[in-house]
Every structure is written in C-alpha cells, then in structure tokens.
Amino acid sequence: MKIQFAHIHIQGTDVAIFDAKPVSSSDANRASLLAQLTARARHSGLKVDKSALAYNEGGRTVFYGTPDLVRYLQQSGVPRWTHSFDV
C-alpha cells in the first residue's frame, strides 16, 4: 500500500500530514497509525516536529494529530502531497 504525505514547513515547524485512514476511528488506532507513519518519515531522513492524519470519513475530511496542527489544517485544508512511501 502506498501512503502519500506532505512534508512542509509551517511557521518554523517541520510537519508531516499523512493521507491515511485508520482501521477504526478509535483514538488508540489513530494514535498508533500516526506514530508508525511519523516514525517511518523520520527514519527516511525527514525532520518531523508535528504530524497529523488527513482522511475522508462520511463525506468530509477528518484530521487527527497534534492539536494546533489540526486546527491549522481545519482552516487551511489539506496541502498537496509531496512524498510517498510503501507500507
């Protein structure tokens, strides 16, 4: 499976936003998926200070991750995907 993500710089912070939907919407599943993808991005050499998931659920985009990054994404929307990796 290919995961697309955006690795961008926002107000002095390196962030990663992953196009990935968890198996279920429980906080435990979302947190686990986000931690795995963040570790994978860091392992590939990217600096990631904050991260979030962005996925469609019920016809709307859902964000999960660092609270201030989620608030930012809710206002600005999903950025263009800049990277991808296979999982």
C-alpha positions, 0 to 999 in steps of 0.5 A: 500500500502506498501512503502519500504525505506532505512534508512542509514547513509551517511557521518554523515547524517541520510537519508531516500530514499523512493521507491515511485512514485508520482501521477504526476511528478509535483514538488508540488506532489513530494514535498508533497509525500516526506514530508508525507513519511519523516514525517511518518519515523520520527514519527516511531522513525527514525532520518531523516536529508535528504530524497529523492524519488527513482522511475522508470519513462520511463525506468530509475530511477528518484530521487527527494529530497534534492539536494546533496542527489540526486546527491549522489544517481545519482552516487551511485544508489539506496541502498537496502531497509531496512524498510517498512511501510503501507500507 
